[in-house]
Amino acid sequence: MSDPARESELEAKARRGRNIALALGLVLFVILVFVVTITRLGGNVAARPL
């Protein structure tokens, strides 16, 4: 692990970019799971007898 206090500007920028990419990927995955869940449950909930 690198020491954040001793890293250069270029290393800090690269780390920030990786963190943003990772966060964006995680958010997109959560949205995908939510949409698939709603899609799969949506039809079943509407067809449920009262």
Helices and strands as residue ranges (DSSP letters): G 4-6, H 9-46
